[in-house]
C-alpha cells in the first residue's frame, strides 16, 4: 500500500466514523471486483452476480446469497471505470466496496462526496487472480449501514 493510498483510506475511516447514518437497502450498492470469481469458472458472472451458478469454488455464491437476503444490489465490476460508473448512479447513497487498497483508494476519491465503505480483499494467488474476501466482515459492515428492519428494536 502506498503512502497516498494509506492516507486516503485513513481519512475515509475518519469520515465514516463521523457519519453513522443508516440507509434502506435500495440506497446501498455492494461493489465487487471480478477477480473474486475463480479463474476458469464456467459461469461467466460478468456484471450480474445472479449469473453465478453457486458452485461454491469462490465467494460469489455467498455474496450473492447475502445480497439477496439483505435486499441490496450487488454489482461485479470489470474494472475501475465500470465501478465508478455504478457508484455514481443517482439512486445510490453509499457503496460498500470490496477491493484492493489501490482500487479502493481510487474509488473513494472518484466517488466523493458519496460515502464509500471498504473491505479489503486478500490475494492468496497474487494480485487480481482468484482473490478472496471475508464474507462475514462484509456482512458486519452492512449490518452497521442498513436501517434495521421495521418492527426491530435496534435503532
Secondary structure, 3 states (H helix, E strand, C coil): CCHHHHHHHHHHHHHHHHCCCCECHHHEEEEEEHHHCCCCCCCCCCCCHHHCCCCCCCCHHHHHHHHHHHCCEEEEECCHHHHHHHHCCCCCCEEEEEECHHHHHHHHHHHCCCEEEEEECECCCCCCCCCECCHHHHHHHHHHHECCCCCCCCC
